[in-house]
Amino acid sequence: MLSLNLLGDMGLVGAKTAYLGVATGTFIGRSALATFLGMGLVLGLALLLNESEPKRRKDTTDERLQRVIKFIGLMIILIALISTQSRMGIAASLVAAFAGVLPWARSRRRISIWSEAIVVVILIRYGDGLWQRITDIAQSRATRIELYVQVFELIRMRPIFGFGLDSFPLAYQLVHAPPVTA
C-alpha cells in the first residue's frame, strides 16, 4: 500500500509494467495478492471474534487495546484487498468473511451493523477502480474467452513440450489476434 500510494506504484525491484494503479504487493498479479489477503481477512476475523466472546471477568485495558489493534489490522487488510481490484478475489473473500461472521453476528446485531457500515465506507473510499472493473465485466468476459481460444491454439501447436521455459510472451505472438490486446 505504501508503494501504491506513496512511492508512485513501484514494483519490488523497479517500475511496474502491468497492473498500474492496482495493489499487487510482491506478486505478479492482483488475484494472487487478493487470495492471500482474503485468507488473512477471514483468519483475522475468526481470531478477533473468538476473543470478543463474553467472559466472566472484565477485560483489562491491555486486552481491549490488543483487540483494537487487531481491528485496525483487519481494516488495513480490507483496504489492501479492495485496492487489488480483483473481482473474484474480493467476492470470495467477502463471502467467506460474512459466512464466518454470520453465526456470531446474529446475537450481536448492533455490532454487526457497525461492521457492515465500516465495510461500505471503505468500499466507497477505495473501491473506484473495483466499480469500474465490475461495470466492464461483459467486455472482459468476451475478451477472456477469445484469449483462452488463442492460448488453446498455442497449446495445440505443441501439446507435449510447449515452447520452452518463460517463452509465453514470444510464443503467444504466433496466435495473437484482435480483439485481445497485446
LINFENDA-V470807 format. One record per pair of residues at least 24 apart in sequence whose ideal C-beta (glycine too) atoms are under 10 Angstrom apart, sorted by sequence separation. I is the first residue (numbers start at 0). GAP is how many residues later the second one is. If there is no record, write none. Layout:
BEGIN
i=I gap=GAP
i=I gap=GAP
END
This chain:
BEGIN
i=0 gap=24
i=149 gap=24
i=150 gap=24
i=152 gap=24
i=44 gap=25
i=47 gap=25
i=93 gap=25
i=146 gap=25
i=149 gap=25
i=150 gap=25
i=43 gap=26
i=44 gap=26
i=47 gap=26
i=148 gap=26
i=149 gap=26
i=43 gap=27
i=46 gap=27
i=149 gap=27
i=148 gap=28
i=43 gap=29
i=44 gap=29
i=93 gap=29
i=146 gap=29
i=150 gap=29
i=43 gap=30
i=149 gap=30
i=42 gap=31
i=145 gap=31
i=148 gap=31
i=40 gap=32
i=44 gap=32
i=145 gap=32
i=146 gap=32
i=147 gap=32
i=39 gap=33
i=40 gap=33
i=43 gap=33
i=44 gap=33
i=89 gap=33
i=145 gap=33
i=146 gap=33
i=39 gap=34
i=40 gap=34
i=42 gap=34
i=43 gap=34
i=145 gap=34
i=146 gap=34
i=41 gap=35
i=142 gap=35
i=144 gap=35
i=39 gap=36
i=40 gap=36
i=142 gap=36
i=143 gap=36
i=39 gap=37
i=40 gap=37
i=81 gap=37
i=89 gap=37
i=141 gap=37
i=142 gap=37
i=38 gap=38
i=39 gap=38
i=141 gap=38
i=142 gap=38
i=36 gap=39
i=37 gap=39
i=40 gap=39
i=36 gap=40
i=37 gap=40
i=39 gap=40
i=40 gap=40
i=77 gap=40
i=81 gap=40
i=89 gap=40
i=138 gap=40
i=35 gap=41
i=36 gap=41
i=39 gap=41
i=73 gap=41
i=77 gap=41
i=80 gap=41
i=81 gap=41
i=84 gap=41
i=36 gap=42
i=84 gap=42
i=36 gap=43
i=37 gap=43
i=74 gap=43
i=78 gap=43
i=81 gap=43
i=82 gap=43
i=84 gap=43
i=86 gap=43
i=89 gap=43
i=90 gap=43
i=35 gap=44
i=36 gap=44
i=70 gap=44
i=73 gap=44
i=74 gap=44
i=77 gap=44
i=78 gap=44
i=81 gap=44
i=82 gap=44
i=84 gap=44
i=85 gap=44
i=89 gap=44
i=35 gap=45
i=36 gap=45
i=77 gap=45
i=80 gap=45
i=81 gap=45
i=83 gap=45
i=84 gap=45
i=33 gap=46
i=34 gap=46
i=36 gap=46
i=37 gap=46
i=74 gap=46
i=78 gap=46
i=79 gap=46
i=81 gap=46
i=82 gap=46
i=83 gap=46
i=84 gap=46
i=86 gap=46
i=32 gap=47
i=33 gap=47
i=36 gap=47
i=70 gap=47
i=74 gap=47
i=78 gap=47
i=81 gap=47
i=82 gap=47
i=84 gap=47
i=85 gap=47
i=86 gap=47
i=32 gap=48
i=33 gap=48
i=35 gap=48
i=37 gap=48
i=77 gap=48
i=78 gap=48
i=81 gap=48
i=84 gap=48
i=33 gap=49
i=34 gap=49
i=36 gap=49
i=40 gap=49
i=80 gap=49
i=84 gap=49
i=86 gap=49
i=32 gap=50
i=33 gap=50
i=37 gap=50
i=41 gap=50
i=86 gap=50
i=32 gap=51
i=33 gap=51
i=34 gap=51
i=37 gap=51
i=41 gap=51
i=44 gap=51
i=45 gap=51
i=48 gap=51
i=52 gap=51
i=31 gap=52
i=33 gap=52
i=36 gap=52
i=37 gap=52
i=40 gap=52
i=41 gap=52
i=44 gap=52
i=48 gap=52
i=51 gap=52
i=29 gap=53
i=30 gap=53
i=32 gap=53
i=33 gap=53
i=34 gap=53
i=35 gap=53
i=36 gap=53
i=37 gap=53
i=39 gap=53
i=40 gap=53
i=41 gap=53
i=42 gap=53
i=43 gap=53
i=44 gap=53
i=47 gap=53
i=53 gap=53
i=86 gap=53
i=29 gap=54
i=30 gap=54
i=31 gap=54
i=33 gap=54
i=34 gap=54
i=37 gap=54
i=38 gap=54
i=41 gap=54
i=42 gap=54
i=45 gap=54
i=48 gap=54
i=49 gap=54
i=24 gap=55
i=28 gap=55
i=29 gap=55
i=30 gap=55
i=33 gap=55
i=37 gap=55
i=40 gap=55
i=41 gap=55
i=44 gap=55
i=45 gap=55
i=48 gap=55
i=22 gap=56
i=29 gap=56
i=30 gap=56
i=32 gap=56
i=33 gap=56
i=36 gap=56
i=37 gap=56
i=40 gap=56
i=41 gap=56
i=44 gap=56
i=47 gap=56
i=48 gap=56
i=51 gap=56
i=22 gap=57
i=26 gap=57
i=28 gap=57
i=29 gap=57
i=30 gap=57
i=31 gap=57
i=33 gap=57
i=34 gap=57
i=37 gap=57
i=38 gap=57
i=41 gap=57
i=42 gap=57
i=22 gap=58
i=24 gap=58
i=30 gap=58
i=33 gap=58
i=34 gap=58
i=37 gap=58
i=41 gap=58
i=45 gap=58
i=22 gap=59
i=23 gap=59
i=24 gap=59
i=29 gap=59
i=30 gap=59
i=33 gap=59
i=37 gap=59
i=40 gap=59
i=41 gap=59
i=44 gap=59
i=48 gap=59
i=51 gap=59
i=22 gap=60
i=23 gap=60
i=28 gap=60
i=29 gap=60
i=21 gap=61
i=22 gap=61
i=23 gap=61
i=20 gap=62
i=21 gap=62
i=22 gap=62
i=23 gap=62
i=48 gap=62
i=21 gap=63
i=22 gap=63
i=20 gap=64
i=21 gap=64
i=18 gap=65
i=18 gap=66
i=18 gap=67
i=44 gap=70
i=0 gap=75
i=3 gap=76
i=0 gap=78
i=4 gap=78
i=0 gap=79
i=3 gap=79
i=3 gap=80
i=0 gap=82
i=22 gap=103
i=29 gap=103
i=22 gap=106
i=20 gap=107
i=21 gap=107
i=20 gap=108
i=21 gap=108
i=21 gap=111
i=0 gap=125
END
